[in-house]
Amino acid sequence: RNSLDRLTNTNCPINILSAPDQIINACKQLLETPDEQRTKPSLLLIDDIGAATNPGNEEMFQHLNLISSRFGSSNSTFIFAAGIREEMQSMLNSQFLRTLKTGRNGLAFSKDPSDLDWVGVPPNIAIRKTQMMLGRGIFSHRGTPTVVQVPYIDMNARFR
């Protein structure tokens, strides 16, 4: 699995939260701040959504559910999550995963119909014929698919 932790000691202007209590506090702060007081959009990027359901992370996952129910269709808060399909399937009863799936937005690095279903793309001949190589994916925006190529980023390079 890829880890955002590699960005910790860079000049990239983001906050990386890895401890459940940090995530809970950030969720509380986001929930308590009225939309009209927010000056910048927020991006919640979760690298391993399956870990949110590990024993001991119940309160954190509860706050993620609250975030998704409040900001699921917001223009000021954007939620992205990466995970393994099988783990996400077992979490479908949660508000958080239902919100992600019904948004029909995402990126699948596979043309497997089960993966495409997660991002709201019905299988079609054009996608079936797409040659998938390292970094190639199917980007979905509201269920409309576009084939994309994600570049390789050297994590040793400095962000400016």
Residue frames relative to the residue before (quaternion, step in Angstrom):
aa qw qx qy qz dx dy dz
R 1.0000 0.0000 0.0000 0.0000 0.00 0.00 0.00
N 0.4636 -0.6652 0.5148 0.2786 3.48 -1.13 0.71
S 0.1666 -0.8043 0.5630 0.0912 3.58 -1.02 0.63
L 0.4159 -0.7038 0.5230 0.2410 3.55 -0.95 0.90
D 0.4661 0.7019 -0.4318 0.3218 3.57 1.25 -0.28
R 0.5812 0.5961 -0.3787 0.4042 3.60 1.13 -0.51
L 0.6436 0.5234 -0.3288 0.4515 3.61 1.18 -0.34
T 0.4112 0.7631 -0.4362 0.2415 3.59 1.28 -0.24
N 0.8044 0.2732 -0.1380 0.5091 3.61 0.73 -0.97
T 0.4932 0.6227 -0.4510 0.4069 3.56 1.01 0.80
N 0.5822 -0.5759 0.4385 0.3702 3.54 -1.28 -0.04
C 0.3604 0.7397 -0.4900 0.2879 3.58 1.26 0.27
P 0.3608 -0.7839 0.4658 0.1960 3.65 -0.61 1.11
I 0.4439 0.6622 -0.4892 0.3538 3.58 0.47 1.19
N 0.3558 -0.6756 0.5898 0.2628 3.52 -1.31 0.31
I 0.1516 -0.7791 0.6037 0.0746 3.55 -0.76 1.03
L 0.0883 -0.7979 0.5962 -0.0056 3.51 -0.62 1.21
S 0.0264 -0.8335 0.5519 -0.0001 3.57 -0.65 1.02
A 0.6559 0.4760 -0.3192 0.4912 3.59 1.17 -0.36
P 0.5867 -0.6105 0.3949 0.3565 3.61 -0.92 0.83
D 0.6636 0.5022 -0.3299 0.4456 3.64 0.91 -0.79
Q 0.6098 0.5312 -0.3536 0.4700 3.63 1.09 -0.62
I 0.6646 0.5058 -0.2956 0.4637 3.56 0.95 -0.90
I 0.6328 0.5269 -0.3220 0.4673 3.58 0.99 -0.86
N 0.6742 0.4935 -0.2994 0.4607 3.61 0.89 -0.92
A 0.6474 0.5055 -0.3226 0.4703 3.59 0.99 -0.78
C 0.6327 0.5209 -0.3241 0.4726 3.60 1.02 -0.77
K 0.6479 0.5166 -0.3175 0.4610 3.58 0.92 -0.89
Q 0.6579 0.5097 -0.3080 0.4610 3.57 0.93 -0.91
L 0.6554 0.5062 -0.3067 0.4692 3.58 0.97 -0.84
L 0.6740 0.4974 -0.2887 0.4636 3.58 0.98 -0.85
E 0.7055 0.4790 -0.2616 0.4520 3.58 1.04 -0.75
T 0.6439 0.5201 -0.3275 0.4557 3.60 1.19 -0.38
P 0.3854 -0.7262 0.5161 0.2404 3.61 -0.58 1.09
D 0.6289 -0.5744 0.3765 0.3644 3.57 -1.07 0.77
E 0.6803 0.5103 -0.3023 0.4305 3.59 0.92 -0.87
Q 0.6664 0.4820 -0.3073 0.4787 3.63 1.22 -0.32
R 0.5821 0.5800 -0.3797 0.4249 3.57 1.23 -0.17
T 0.2647 -0.7995 0.5252 0.1219 3.55 -0.77 1.07
K 0.7729 0.2258 -0.1263 0.5794 3.58 1.21 -0.43
P 0.5240 -0.5975 0.4826 0.3680 3.57 -1.14 0.50
S 0.3144 -0.7342 0.5702 0.1922 3.56 -1.22 0.48
L 0.1459 -0.7550 0.6345 0.0784 3.52 -1.14 0.74
L 0.1111 -0.7647 0.6336 0.0379 3.53 -0.76 1.10
L 0.0076 -0.8096 0.5827 -0.0710 3.54 -0.39 1.29
I 0.0841 -0.8121 0.5774 -0.0018 3.55 -0.53 1.20
D 0.3391 -0.7878 0.4871 0.1646 3.55 -0.56 1.21
D 0.8126 0.0686 -0.0156 0.5785 3.61 1.00 -0.62
I 0.1761 -0.8336 0.5162 0.0875 3.55 0.21 1.29
G 0.5680 0.6069 -0.3816 0.4044 3.60 1.13 -0.52
A 0.6283 0.5512 -0.3325 0.4369 3.59 1.08 -0.70
A 0.5734 0.6136 -0.3761 0.3913 3.59 1.16 -0.51
T 0.7209 0.4161 -0.2535 0.4928 3.59 1.16 -0.43
N 0.3853 0.7117 -0.4987 0.3104 3.59 1.22 0.25
P 0.6232 -0.5330 0.4006 0.4087 3.61 -1.12 0.55
G 0.7538 0.3381 -0.2828 0.4873 3.55 -0.92 0.97
N 0.6961 0.4532 -0.2688 0.4877 3.59 1.24 -0.27
E 0.2943 0.8035 -0.4815 0.1894 3.59 1.23 0.29
E 0.6726 0.4903 -0.3078 0.4609 3.59 0.90 -0.89
M 0.6259 0.5318 -0.3352 0.4615 3.58 1.02 -0.76
F 0.6803 0.4794 -0.2968 0.4682 3.58 0.87 -0.92
Q 0.5939 0.5559 -0.3566 0.4595 3.59 1.10 -0.66
H 0.6726 0.4813 -0.2965 0.4776 3.61 0.97 -0.80
L 0.6125 0.5258 -0.3519 0.4738 3.60 1.07 -0.62
N 0.6204 0.5267 -0.3346 0.4752 3.59 1.07 -0.71
L 0.6456 0.5136 -0.3187 0.4668 3.60 0.99 -0.82
I 0.6307 0.5328 -0.3217 0.4636 3.57 1.00 -0.86
S 0.7004 0.4712 -0.2879 0.4523 3.59 0.81 -0.95
S 0.6547 0.4977 -0.3396 0.4564 3.61 0.98 -0.65
R 0.6891 0.4567 -0.2930 0.4804 3.62 1.06 -0.62
F 0.8236 0.2658 -0.1048 0.4900 3.57 0.84 -0.96
G 0.2978 0.8086 -0.4737 0.1816 3.59 1.22 0.19
S 0.7980 0.1867 -0.1044 0.5634 3.59 1.04 -0.70
S 0.3428 0.7721 -0.4651 0.2645 3.55 1.23 0.51
N 0.3794 -0.6935 0.5603 0.2474 3.54 -1.24 0.49
S 0.6879 0.4799 -0.2804 0.4668 3.59 1.27 -0.08
T 0.7580 0.2513 -0.1639 0.5792 3.59 1.23 -0.23
F 0.1014 -0.7997 0.5918 0.0045 3.52 -0.78 1.10
I 0.1510 -0.8050 0.5725 0.0381 3.55 -0.85 1.01
F 0.0086 0.7679 -0.6389 0.0445 3.54 -0.87 1.08
A 0.0124 0.7942 -0.6074 0.0106 3.57 -1.04 0.71
A 0.2079 -0.7425 0.6248 0.1230 3.53 -1.12 0.78
G 0.1930 0.7863 -0.5712 0.1349 3.52 -1.05 0.69
I 0.5514 -0.5708 0.4879 0.3635 3.48 -1.36 0.10
R 0.5815 -0.6420 0.3744 0.3309 3.55 -0.79 1.08
E 0.6684 0.5152 -0.3123 0.4362 3.59 0.83 -0.94
E 0.6496 0.4987 -0.3170 0.4782 3.60 1.02 -0.77
M 0.6709 0.4986 -0.3041 0.4570 3.57 0.95 -0.86
Q 0.5871 0.5762 -0.3690 0.4326 3.62 1.05 -0.70
S 0.6930 0.4812 -0.2857 0.4545 3.56 0.95 -0.88
M 0.6898 0.4670 -0.2697 0.4830 3.60 1.25 -0.28
L 0.3794 0.7838 -0.4440 0.2112 3.60 1.25 0.03
N 0.6063 0.5538 -0.3727 0.4322 3.60 1.16 -0.31
S 0.5831 0.5826 -0.3813 0.4185 3.62 1.24 -0.11
Q 0.5940 -0.5706 0.4411 0.3563 3.55 -1.18 0.65
F 0.6306 0.5691 -0.3319 0.4103 3.57 0.95 -0.89
L 0.7283 0.4206 -0.2518 0.4789 3.61 0.75 -1.00
R 0.6106 0.5357 -0.3621 0.4572 3.60 1.03 -0.64
T 0.6396 0.5226 -0.3217 0.4629 3.58 1.01 -0.83
L 0.6570 0.5075 -0.3159 0.4594 3.58 0.90 -0.88
K 0.7035 0.4772 -0.2803 0.4459 3.57 0.83 -0.97
T 0.6988 0.4667 -0.2912 0.4572 3.61 0.86 -0.83
G 0.5485 0.6153 -0.3946 0.4060 3.60 1.23 -0.29
R 0.2055 -0.8275 0.4924 0.1750 3.59 1.27 -0.49
N 0.5322 0.5630 -0.4317 0.4620 3.54 1.04 0.87
G 0.4342 0.7056 -0.4971 0.2579 3.56 -1.02 0.66
L 0.3770 -0.6907 0.5749 0.2243 3.47 -1.39 -0.13
A 0.0867 -0.7825 0.6163 0.0213 3.56 -0.74 1.10
F 0.2432 -0.7720 0.5712 0.1363 3.57 -0.83 0.98
S 0.6614 0.3967 -0.2983 0.5623 3.52 1.10 0.78
K 0.3235 -0.7259 0.5592 0.2358 3.56 -1.15 0.47
D 0.2976 0.7475 -0.5192 0.2883 3.55 1.25 0.46
P 0.5186 -0.6720 0.4248 0.3148 3.64 -0.75 0.98
S 0.6303 0.5329 -0.3459 0.4462 3.62 1.04 -0.65
D 0.6542 0.4904 -0.3116 0.4841 3.60 1.04 -0.74
L 0.6644 0.5090 -0.3038 0.4551 3.56 0.96 -0.88
D 0.5819 0.5821 -0.3666 0.4338 3.58 1.12 -0.63
W 0.6266 0.5587 -0.3361 0.4269 3.60 1.04 -0.73
V 0.7533 0.3361 -0.2063 0.5264 3.58 1.08 -0.59
G 0.5944 -0.6466 0.3269 0.3489 3.57 1.26 0.40
V 0.5346 0.6227 -0.4104 0.3976 3.58 1.17 0.46
P 0.3020 -0.7389 0.5670 0.2035 3.59 -0.68 1.03
P 0.5477 -0.6114 0.4378 0.3670 3.60 -1.02 0.68
N 0.0492 0.7857 -0.6160 0.0292 3.57 -1.08 0.72
I 0.6977 -0.4967 0.3165 0.4078 3.57 -1.25 0.37
A 0.6366 0.5403 -0.3444 0.4293 3.62 0.91 -0.83
I 0.6726 0.4728 -0.2997 0.4840 3.57 0.95 -0.84
R 0.6326 0.5409 -0.3363 0.4407 3.58 0.96 -0.82
K 0.7041 0.4587 -0.2589 0.4762 3.59 1.07 -0.74
T 0.5001 0.6650 -0.4251 0.3563 3.59 1.23 -0.27
Q 0.3314 -0.7260 0.5684 0.1997 3.53 -0.91 0.96
M 0.2028 -0.7936 0.5655 0.0959 3.55 -0.59 1.15
M 0.0256 0.7725 -0.6328 0.0452 3.54 -0.89 1.01
L 0.7475 -0.3843 0.2716 0.4689 3.57 -1.27 0.14
G 0.8311 0.2002 -0.1703 0.4900 3.56 -0.76 1.07
R 0.5838 0.5603 -0.3874 0.4419 3.59 1.24 -0.11
G 0.0594 0.8092 -0.5805 0.0682 3.53 -0.97 0.85
I 0.4249 -0.6389 0.5694 0.2951 3.50 -1.39 0.07
F 0.1658 -0.7795 0.6006 0.0646 3.55 -0.53 1.24
S 0.1167 -0.7915 0.5983 0.0447 3.56 -0.93 0.93
H 0.0176 -0.7492 0.6621 0.0081 3.52 -0.98 0.94
R 0.8222 -0.1373 0.0091 0.5524 3.53 -0.40 1.35
G 0.7422 -0.4430 0.2115 0.4561 3.55 1.03 0.86
T 0.5858 0.5490 -0.3821 0.4576 3.59 1.27 -0.01
P 0.2652 -0.8148 0.4952 0.1431 3.60 -0.48 1.17
T 0.0147 -0.7498 0.6615 0.0084 3.52 -1.24 0.68
V 0.3705 -0.7068 0.5527 0.2402 3.58 -0.87 0.92
V 0.0279 -0.8063 0.5902 -0.0269 3.59 -0.82 1.02
Q 0.2431 -0.7236 0.6224 0.1727 3.52 -1.30 0.38
V 0.2290 -0.7758 0.5772 0.1120 3.56 -0.69 1.13
P 0.3894 -0.7444 0.4878 0.2372 3.61 -0.72 1.00
Y 0.5103 -0.5938 0.5195 0.3423 3.50 -1.32 0.37
I 0.1378 -0.7793 0.6071 0.0719 3.57 -0.92 0.90
D 0.3400 -0.7261 0.5635 0.1992 3.56 -0.77 1.06
M 0.3145 -0.7905 0.4982 0.1670 3.57 -0.38 1.22
N 0.5996 0.5465 -0.3691 0.4535 3.59 1.24 -0.14
A 0.5461 0.5991 -0.4006 0.4270 3.57 1.27 -0.26
R 0.4494 -0.6923 0.4959 0.2699 3.57 -1.09 0.65
F 0.3935 -0.6843 0.5584 0.2551 3.58 -1.06 0.78
R 0.2594 -0.7697 0.5633 0.1514 3.56 -1.06 0.71
